[in-house]
Amino acid sequence: FNRPKREAIAIGVSYAISSMFPLIPFFVISYMNIMSQLSALFVAMAITAMVLFFTGAYKTRFTNKKWFRSGAEMVLIGLLASFLGYLIGYVIPS
């Protein structure tokens, strides 16, 4: 960690940009009203899976793993994380 401030900014910016992809369908709903909320949810899930896959595939430039396996692994981790988040929210009473 030669430059911790620079690396922290890079991580924060990449997180902010990546988190916008799943929100795009919901912005389309609120401004253009061309799809239902359920359709937007499915589109958001598909976009998220694609972004996760391409992120995992891109990661292979630095790890020397197989691109398809790394992409699928990233999608699986994302699915598991979202399922666990939903499960925790369901189990903990509000």
Rosetta constraint file for C-alpha pairs under 8 A:
AtomPair CA 1 CA 7 HARMONIC 7.92 0.50
AtomPair CA 3 CA 7 HARMONIC 6.23 0.50
AtomPair CA 4 CA 8 HARMONIC 5.95 0.50
AtomPair CA 5 CA 9 HARMONIC 6.19 0.50
AtomPair CA 6 CA 10 HARMONIC 6.19 0.50
AtomPair CA 7 CA 11 HARMONIC 6.17 0.50
AtomPair CA 8 CA 12 HARMONIC 6.12 0.50
AtomPair CA 9 CA 13 HARMONIC 6.02 0.50
AtomPair CA 10 CA 14 HARMONIC 6.05 0.50
AtomPair CA 11 CA 15 HARMONIC 6.06 0.50
AtomPair CA 12 CA 16 HARMONIC 6.17 0.50
AtomPair CA 13 CA 17 HARMONIC 6.16 0.50
AtomPair CA 14 CA 18 HARMONIC 5.95 0.50
AtomPair CA 15 CA 19 HARMONIC 5.97 0.50
AtomPair CA 16 CA 20 HARMONIC 6.65 0.50
AtomPair CA 17 CA 21 HARMONIC 7.46 0.50
AtomPair CA 18 CA 51 HARMONIC 7.98 0.50
AtomPair CA 19 CA 23 HARMONIC 7.35 0.50
AtomPair CA 20 CA 24 HARMONIC 6.54 0.50
AtomPair CA 21 CA 44 HARMONIC 7.53 0.50
AtomPair CA 21 CA 47 HARMONIC 6.70 0.50
AtomPair CA 21 CA 48 HARMONIC 6.66 0.50
AtomPair CA 21 CA 51 HARMONIC 7.80 0.50
AtomPair CA 22 CA 44 HARMONIC 4.62 0.50
AtomPair CA 22 CA 45 HARMONIC 6.90 0.50
AtomPair CA 22 CA 47 HARMONIC 6.23 0.50
AtomPair CA 22 CA 48 HARMONIC 5.60 0.50
AtomPair CA 23 CA 27 HARMONIC 6.45 0.50
AtomPair CA 23 CA 44 HARMONIC 6.76 0.50
AtomPair CA 24 CA 28 HARMONIC 6.34 0.50
AtomPair CA 24 CA 44 HARMONIC 7.30 0.50
AtomPair CA 25 CA 29 HARMONIC 6.36 0.50
AtomPair CA 25 CA 40 HARMONIC 5.07 0.50
AtomPair CA 25 CA 41 HARMONIC 7.50 0.50
AtomPair CA 25 CA 43 HARMONIC 6.55 0.50
AtomPair CA 25 CA 44 HARMONIC 6.01 0.50
AtomPair CA 26 CA 30 HARMONIC 6.35 0.50
AtomPair CA 26 CA 37 HARMONIC 7.46 0.50
AtomPair CA 26 CA 40 HARMONIC 6.04 0.50
AtomPair CA 26 CA 41 HARMONIC 7.88 0.50
AtomPair CA 27 CA 31 HARMONIC 6.15 0.50
AtomPair CA 28 CA 32 HARMONIC 5.35 0.50
AtomPair CA 28 CA 33 HARMONIC 6.51 0.50
AtomPair CA 28 CA 34 HARMONIC 7.20 0.50
AtomPair CA 28 CA 35 HARMONIC 7.95 0.50
AtomPair CA 29 CA 33 HARMONIC 4.35 0.50
AtomPair CA 29 CA 34 HARMONIC 6.12 0.50
AtomPair CA 29 CA 35 HARMONIC 6.05 0.50
AtomPair CA 29 CA 36 HARMONIC 7.13 0.50
AtomPair CA 29 CA 37 HARMONIC 7.21 0.50
AtomPair CA 29 CA 40 HARMONIC 7.35 0.50
AtomPair CA 35 CA 39 HARMONIC 6.09 0.50
AtomPair CA 35 CA 40 HARMONIC 6.52 0.50
AtomPair CA 36 CA 40 HARMONIC 6.21 0.50
AtomPair CA 37 CA 41 HARMONIC 6.19 0.50
AtomPair CA 38 CA 42 HARMONIC 6.49 0.50
AtomPair CA 39 CA 43 HARMONIC 6.18 0.50
AtomPair CA 40 CA 44 HARMONIC 5.94 0.50
AtomPair CA 41 CA 45 HARMONIC 6.20 0.50
AtomPair CA 42 CA 46 HARMONIC 6.22 0.50
AtomPair CA 43 CA 47 HARMONIC 6.11 0.50
AtomPair CA 44 CA 48 HARMONIC 6.01 0.50
AtomPair CA 45 CA 49 HARMONIC 6.13 0.50
AtomPair CA 46 CA 50 HARMONIC 6.21 0.50
AtomPair CA 47 CA 51 HARMONIC 6.14 0.50
AtomPair CA 48 CA 52 HARMONIC 6.06 0.50
AtomPair CA 49 CA 53 HARMONIC 6.02 0.50
AtomPair CA 49 CA 75 HARMONIC 5.80 0.50
AtomPair CA 49 CA 78 HARMONIC 7.87 0.50
AtomPair CA 50 CA 54 HARMONIC 6.11 0.50
AtomPair CA 51 CA 55 HARMONIC 5.99 0.50
AtomPair CA 52 CA 56 HARMONIC 6.14 0.50
AtomPair CA 52 CA 71 HARMONIC 6.92 0.50
AtomPair CA 52 CA 74 HARMONIC 5.77 0.50
AtomPair CA 52 CA 75 HARMONIC 5.43 0.50
AtomPair CA 52 CA 78 HARMONIC 7.29 0.50
AtomPair CA 53 CA 57 HARMONIC 6.10 0.50
AtomPair CA 53 CA 70 HARMONIC 7.78 0.50
AtomPair CA 53 CA 71 HARMONIC 4.11 0.50
AtomPair CA 53 CA 72 HARMONIC 6.03 0.50
AtomPair CA 53 CA 73 HARMONIC 8.00 0.50
AtomPair CA 53 CA 74 HARMONIC 6.04 0.50
AtomPair CA 53 CA 75 HARMONIC 5.64 0.50
AtomPair CA 54 CA 58 HARMONIC 5.92 0.50
AtomPair CA 54 CA 71 HARMONIC 6.14 0.50
AtomPair CA 55 CA 59 HARMONIC 6.14 0.50
AtomPair CA 55 CA 71 HARMONIC 6.82 0.50
AtomPair CA 55 CA 74 HARMONIC 7.58 0.50
AtomPair CA 56 CA 60 HARMONIC 6.99 0.50
AtomPair CA 56 CA 67 HARMONIC 7.25 0.50
AtomPair CA 56 CA 70 HARMONIC 5.03 0.50
AtomPair CA 56 CA 71 HARMONIC 3.98 0.50
AtomPair CA 56 CA 72 HARMONIC 7.34 0.50
AtomPair CA 56 CA 73 HARMONIC 7.24 0.50
AtomPair CA 56 CA 74 HARMONIC 5.31 0.50
AtomPair CA 56 CA 75 HARMONIC 7.90 0.50
AtomPair CA 57 CA 61 HARMONIC 7.98 0.50
AtomPair CA 57 CA 66 HARMONIC 7.95 0.50
AtomPair CA 57 CA 67 HARMONIC 4.51 0.50
AtomPair CA 57 CA 68 HARMONIC 6.26 0.50
AtomPair CA 57 CA 69 HARMONIC 7.89 0.50
AtomPair CA 57 CA 70 HARMONIC 5.61 0.50
AtomPair CA 57 CA 71 HARMONIC 4.58 0.50
AtomPair CA 58 CA 67 HARMONIC 7.32 0.50
AtomPair CA 59 CA 63 HARMONIC 6.48 0.50
AtomPair CA 59 CA 67 HARMONIC 7.92 0.50
AtomPair CA 59 CA 70 HARMONIC 7.49 0.50
AtomPair CA 60 CA 64 HARMONIC 5.23 0.50
AtomPair CA 60 CA 65 HARMONIC 5.31 0.50
AtomPair CA 60 CA 66 HARMONIC 6.68 0.50
AtomPair CA 60 CA 67 HARMONIC 5.69 0.50
AtomPair CA 60 CA 70 HARMONIC 6.94 0.50
AtomPair CA 65 CA 69 HARMONIC 7.68 0.50
AtomPair CA 65 CA 70 HARMONIC 6.76 0.50
AtomPair CA 66 CA 70 HARMONIC 6.18 0.50
AtomPair CA 67 CA 71 HARMONIC 6.10 0.50
AtomPair CA 68 CA 72 HARMONIC 6.10 0.50
AtomPair CA 69 CA 73 HARMONIC 5.97 0.50
AtomPair CA 70 CA 74 HARMONIC 6.24 0.50
AtomPair CA 71 CA 75 HARMONIC 6.40 0.50
AtomPair CA 72 CA 76 HARMONIC 6.15 0.50
AtomPair CA 73 CA 77 HARMONIC 6.17 0.50
AtomPair CA 74 CA 78 HARMONIC 6.19 0.50
AtomPair CA 75 CA 79 HARMONIC 6.15 0.50
AtomPair CA 76 CA 80 HARMONIC 6.11 0.50
AtomPair CA 77 CA 81 HARMONIC 6.08 0.50
AtomPair CA 78 CA 82 HARMONIC 6.16 0.50
AtomPair CA 79 CA 83 HARMONIC 6.07 0.50
AtomPair CA 80 CA 84 HARMONIC 6.10 0.50
AtomPair CA 81 CA 85 HARMONIC 6.13 0.50
AtomPair CA 82 CA 86 HARMONIC 6.16 0.50
AtomPair CA 83 CA 87 HARMONIC 6.05 0.50
AtomPair CA 84 CA 88 HARMONIC 6.04 0.50
AtomPair CA 85 CA 89 HARMONIC 6.19 0.50
AtomPair CA 86 CA 90 HARMONIC 6.11 0.50
AtomPair CA 87 CA 91 HARMONIC 6.07 0.50
AtomPair CA 88 CA 92 HARMONIC 6.01 0.50
AtomPair CA 89 CA 93 HARMONIC 7.67 0.50
